Amino acid sequence: MRTVNIATLKAKLSEYVRLAKRGERIRILDRRRAVAELSGLQVSDDQRIAQDLLRAGQAEWHGGKPQVRPMKLRKGPANIAAAVLEDRG
């Protein structure tokens, strides 16, 4: 855990926010006495999965309900049994 005094924190706030966002905890000191801690927000598993889908381009979000991109269908004759076996691995 890093420690920083208030004056330094004010001067380099963006840097310390980036560190906290990456998961580091920062203890804030006022006259060598700890008064607060700065840390990043905890992200739920659902939010992490949604963010991963957005980054991978498999979903889109424009402020409402997320839209999942449809899967591309194969062309040619459909063989359901082969598709089921392939899906099962």
Buried (B, 14 or more C-beta within 10 A) or exposed (E): EEEBBEEBBEEEEEEBBEBBEEEBEBBBBEEEEEEEEBBBEEEEEEEEEBEEBEEEEEBEEEEEEEEEEEEEEEEEEEEEEEEEEEEEE
